Amino acid sequence: MKKILVPVDFSDFSKYALEVAAKLAKQHGAAIVLLHMIGMSDSVLANSELAEEAEAKYFLKLAKDKIKELTEQRHLKGIPVNAVIQNYKDFEEVNHVAQEQNCDLIVMGSHGASGIRELFVGSNTEKVVRSSDLPVMVIKSSPVDFNIQRMVMACDLDVENIPVYKKAEQFAKLNRASLEMVYVLSAGANFMGRDDVTQRLEAFKQGLGTEIDIHFYDHNSVGKGILQYCFEKNADLLVIPTHGRKGLARFIVGSLAESVSNHAKIPVMTIKI
């Protein structure tokens, strides 16, 4: 791991993410790239050139001052930090910046969402999870005791998840953590009996080329079952694959990865299939 991208809006949640990124950077000798999106409105851009220039300079100075305060935090001492300030309004642009900066991981904070707002608006974290080609680690609280020792990966055992498992396994080895897989058995449209799941597991292991253990967990909801399993196992990090659904499919089908990362209390890492 060489570079970690941390989107910051100067909220407590983005500061939590920066603290986690700092701990990971120190462990692995990585650098941190801070990204702040000014997001000037179209109405500002429609003003005269003089007014636009003055407005842009004001927000740019404000952002630079706040980023300077962040970089002076004690937990960033000794870590190479670079700041990127862009006038982006769409959080899907985070993926482009991460690739331009040759980052390996995105770490960002989230306070989650619920109800109507979650369905029709979503959160900025969901937008990043949906669009990112890089693994995204979502932090929900102050990382006082952040220490990755036990990782849980949840998936449906489709062979398309094999590359995700390999990336999760690599991350686990990098952090000297254990990694276990869980499959939640839940009644519903995609319900499969244990025999069918066993066949899928054998195909998964054959494609992976190695023997792995998987834990079956019964719950009436896949998402809630994953979170409950992590709670019972005292997991430090949940890994979950995502297809990065967009458009109408997201509103009709939804994304389990986005939903789980939005509601989990422990850190969640999403990895795109």
C-alpha positions as CSV (number, residue, x, y, z in Angstrom):
1,M,0.0,0.0,0.0
2,K,1.6,3.3,-1.2
3,K,-1.2,5.9,-1.2
4,I,-4.5,6.4,0.6
5,L,-7.1,8.9,-0.6
6,V,-9.2,10.6,2.1
7,P,-12.1,12.8,1.0
8,V,-12.6,15.5,3.6
9,D,-15.4,18.0,4.3
10,F,-14.0,19.0,7.7
11,S,-16.8,17.2,9.5
12,D,-16.1,15.0,12.5
13,F,-16.7,11.9,10.3
14,S,-14.1,12.9,7.8
15,K,-11.7,13.5,10.6
16,Y,-12.4,10.0,11.9
17,A,-11.5,8.7,8.5
18,L,-8.3,10.7,8.4
19,E,-7.3,9.2,11.8
20,V,-7.8,5.7,10.4
21,A,-5.9,6.5,7.2
22,A,-3.1,7.9,9.4
23,K,-2.9,4.6,11.4
24,L,-2.8,2.6,8.2
25,A,-0.2,4.9,6.6
26,K,2.1,4.5,9.5
27,Q,1.7,0.8,9.5
28,H,2.5,0.4,5.8
29,G,4.7,3.4,5.1
30,A,2.1,5.0,2.9
31,A,1.3,8.6,1.9
32,I,-2.0,10.3,2.3
33,V,-3.9,12.4,-0.4
34,L,-6.5,14.7,1.0
35,L,-9.3,15.6,-1.3
36,H,-11.7,18.5,-0.7
37,M,-14.4,19.3,-3.1
38,I,-15.4,23.0,-3.0
39,G,-18.6,22.4,-5.1
40,M,-19.4,26.0,-6.2
41,S,-22.9,26.3,-7.4
42,D,-24.0,27.1,-11.0
43,S,-25.4,30.4,-9.8
44,V,-22.0,31.4,-8.6
45,L,-20.4,30.4,-11.9
46,A,-23.1,32.3,-13.7
47,N,-22.0,35.6,-12.1
48,S,-19.6,38.0,-13.7
49,E,-16.0,36.9,-14.1
50,L,-14.9,39.4,-11.4
51,A,-17.5,38.1,-8.9
52,E,-16.7,34.5,-9.8
53,E,-13.0,35.0,-9.3
54,A,-13.5,36.7,-5.9
55,E,-15.9,33.8,-4.8
56,A,-13.4,31.2,-6.0
57,K,-10.5,32.8,-4.2
58,Y,-12.6,33.0,-1.0
59,F,-13.5,29.3,-1.0
60,L,-10.1,28.3,-2.0
61,K,-8.4,30.2,0.8
62,L,-10.9,28.8,3.3
63,A,-10.3,25.3,2.2
64,K,-6.5,25.7,2.2
65,D,-6.6,27.1,5.8
66,K,-8.7,24.2,7.0
67,I,-6.6,21.6,5.3
68,K,-3.5,23.2,6.9
69,E,-5.1,22.8,10.3
70,L,-5.8,19.1,9.5
71,T,-2.2,18.4,8.3
72,E,-0.9,19.9,11.6
73,Q,-2.6,17.2,13.7
74,R,-0.3,15.1,15.7
75,H,-1.4,11.8,14.3
76,L,-0.2,12.9,10.8
77,K,3.3,13.7,12.0
78,G,5.9,11.9,9.8
79,I,3.3,11.0,7.1
80,P,3.7,12.5,3.6
81,V,0.5,14.4,2.9
82,N,-0.6,15.9,-0.3
83,A,-3.8,18.0,-0.7
84,V,-6.0,18.2,-3.8
85,I,-8.8,20.9,-4.0
86,Q,-11.3,20.6,-6.8
87,N,-14.5,22.3,-7.7
88,Y,-16.4,19.0,-7.9
89,K,-20.0,18.7,-6.9
90,D,-20.4,15.0,-7.7
91,F,-18.8,12.6,-5.4
92,E,-18.4,10.1,-8.2
93,E,-15.4,12.3,-9.2
94,V,-13.5,10.9,-6.2
95,N,-12.8,7.8,-8.3
96,H,-11.1,9.9,-11.0
97,V,-8.9,11.7,-8.4
98,A,-7.9,8.4,-6.8
99,Q,-6.8,7.0,-10.1
100,E,-4.9,10.1,-11.1
101,Q,-3.1,10.1,-7.8
102,N,-2.3,6.3,-8.1
103,C,-4.0,5.6,-4.8
104,D,-4.6,2.0,-3.5
105,L,-7.4,2.7,-1.1
106,I,-10.1,5.3,-0.3
107,V,-10.9,5.9,3.3
108,M,-13.9,8.1,4.1
109,G,-16.3,8.9,6.9
110,S,-20.0,8.4,6.9
111,H,-22.9,9.2,9.2
112,G,-25.3,7.0,7.2
113,A,-28.8,7.7,6.1
114,S,-32.2,6.3,6.5
115,G,-35.8,6.5,5.3
116,I,-36.9,8.6,2.3
117,R,-33.6,10.4,2.1
118,E,-31.7,7.2,1.8
119,L,-33.9,5.9,-1.1
120,F,-34.1,9.0,-3.2
121,V,-31.0,11.0,-2.3
122,G,-28.5,8.5,-0.9
123,S,-25.3,9.6,0.9
124,N,-22.1,10.8,-0.5
125,T,-20.5,7.6,0.8
126,E,-22.9,5.5,-1.3
127,K,-21.9,7.5,-4.4
128,V,-18.3,6.8,-3.8
129,V,-18.9,3.1,-3.1
130,R,-21.0,2.8,-6.2
131,S,-18.5,4.5,-8.6
132,S,-15.1,3.6,-7.1
133,D,-12.8,1.1,-8.9
134,L,-10.7,1.0,-5.7
135,P,-11.5,-0.6,-2.4
136,V,-13.4,1.9,-0.2
137,M,-13.1,1.7,3.6
138,V,-16.1,3.4,5.4
139,I,-15.6,4.7,8.9
140,K,-18.6,5.5,11.1
141,S,-17.1,6.5,14.5
142,S,-14.0,7.7,16.3
143,P,-11.2,5.2,15.7
144,V,-9.9,5.1,19.3
145,D,-9.5,1.4,19.3
146,F,-9.0,0.9,15.5
147,N,-7.0,-2.3,15.1
148,I,-7.8,-4.8,12.3
149,Q,-7.3,-8.3,13.8
150,R,-10.4,-10.1,12.6
151,M,-12.0,-9.6,9.1
152,V,-15.2,-11.0,7.9
153,M,-16.1,-11.2,4.2
154,A,-19.7,-11.7,3.2
155,C,-20.8,-12.7,-0.3
156,D,-23.1,-15.0,-2.3
157,L,-20.2,-17.4,-3.3
158,D,-20.6,-16.6,-7.0
159,V,-17.3,-17.2,-8.8
160,E,-17.2,-13.6,-9.8
161,N,-16.4,-12.8,-6.2
162,I,-13.1,-14.7,-6.3
163,P,-11.0,-11.7,-7.3
164,V,-12.6,-9.8,-4.4
165,Y,-11.7,-12.6,-2.0
166,K,-8.1,-12.5,-3.2
167,K,-7.9,-8.8,-2.6
168,A,-9.5,-9.2,0.9
169,E,-7.0,-12.0,1.7
170,Q,-4.1,-9.8,0.6
171,F,-5.3,-7.0,2.8
172,A,-5.7,-9.4,5.7
173,K,-2.1,-10.7,5.3
174,L,-0.9,-7.1,5.0
175,N,-2.5,-6.3,8.4
176,R,-1.7,-9.7,9.9
177,A,-5.5,-10.3,10.4
178,S,-7.6,-13.4,10.2
179,L,-10.2,-13.6,7.4
180,E,-13.4,-15.7,7.5
181,M,-16.3,-15.9,5.0
182,V,-20.0,-15.9,5.9
183,Y,-23.0,-16.8,3.7
184,V,-26.3,-15.7,5.1
185,L,-29.2,-18.1,4.4
186,S,-32.3,-16.1,4.1
187,A,-35.8,-16.9,2.7
188,G,-36.6,-14.7,-0.3
189,A,-36.5,-14.4,-4.0
190,N,-32.9,-15.6,-4.2
191,F,-33.2,-18.3,-1.6
192,M,-31.0,-21.4,-2.1
193,G,-31.1,-24.5,0.0
194,R,-27.9,-25.7,1.8
195,D,-27.3,-28.3,-1.0
196,D,-27.3,-25.7,-3.7
197,V,-25.1,-23.4,-1.5
198,T,-22.7,-26.3,-1.0
199,Q,-22.4,-26.8,-4.8
200,R,-21.8,-23.1,-5.2
201,L,-19.2,-23.3,-2.5
202,E,-17.4,-26.2,-4.2
203,A,-17.3,-24.2,-7.5
204,F,-16.0,-21.2,-5.6
205,K,-13.2,-23.2,-4.0
206,Q,-12.3,-24.8,-7.3
207,G,-12.0,-21.5,-9.0
208,L,-10.0,-20.1,-6.1
209,G,-7.7,-23.1,-6.2
210,T,-7.5,-23.6,-2.4
211,E,-9.6,-24.9,0.5
212,I,-11.5,-22.4,2.6
213,D,-14.0,-22.5,5.4
214,I,-17.3,-20.8,5.2
215,H,-19.8,-20.1,8.0
216,F,-23.5,-20.4,7.2
217,Y,-25.7,-18.0,9.2
218,D,-29.5,-18.1,9.2
219,H,-31.3,-14.8,9.3
220,N,-34.5,-13.3,7.8
221,S,-32.5,-10.5,6.2
222,V,-29.2,-10.8,4.4
223,G,-28.1,-7.3,5.3
224,K,-29.0,-7.5,8.9
225,G,-27.7,-11.1,9.1
226,I,-24.3,-9.9,8.0
227,L,-24.2,-7.2,10.5
228,Q,-25.4,-9.5,13.3
229,Y,-22.8,-12.1,12.4
230,C,-20.1,-9.5,12.6
231,F,-21.4,-8.3,16.0
232,E,-21.4,-11.9,17.4
233,K,-17.9,-12.6,16.0
234,N,-16.6,-9.2,17.3
235,A,-15.3,-8.4,13.8
236,D,-13.0,-5.4,13.3
237,L,-13.7,-5.0,9.5
238,L,-16.4,-6.2,7.2
239,V,-15.5,-6.8,3.5
240,I,-18.3,-6.9,1.0
241,P,-18.3,-7.0,-2.8
242,T,-20.2,-4.5,-4.9
243,H,-21.3,-4.3,-8.5
244,G,-21.5,-0.6,-8.4
245,R,-25.2,-0.4,-9.5
246,K,-26.2,2.8,-11.2
247,G,-29.4,4.4,-12.5
248,L,-32.8,2.8,-12.3
249,A,-31.4,-0.6,-11.2
250,R,-30.2,1.0,-7.9
251,F,-33.7,2.2,-7.0
252,I,-35.4,-1.0,-8.0
253,V,-32.9,-3.6,-6.7
254,G,-30.7,-1.6,-4.5
255,S,-27.1,-2.4,-3.5
256,L,-26.4,-4.7,-0.5
257,A,-22.9,-3.2,-0.2
258,E,-24.2,0.3,-0.2
259,S,-26.9,-0.5,2.3
260,V,-24.6,-2.4,4.7
261,S,-21.8,0.1,4.6
262,N,-24.4,2.8,5.3
263,H,-25.8,1.0,8.4
264,A,-22.8,-0.8,9.8
265,K,-21.2,0.5,13.0
266,I,-17.9,-1.2,12.4
267,P,-15.6,-0.2,9.5
268,V,-16.7,-1.7,6.1
269,M,-14.5,-2.2,3.1
270,T,-16.3,-2.5,-0.3
271,I,-14.4,-4.0,-3.2
272,K,-15.8,-3.7,-6.7
273,I,-16.4,-6.9,-8.6
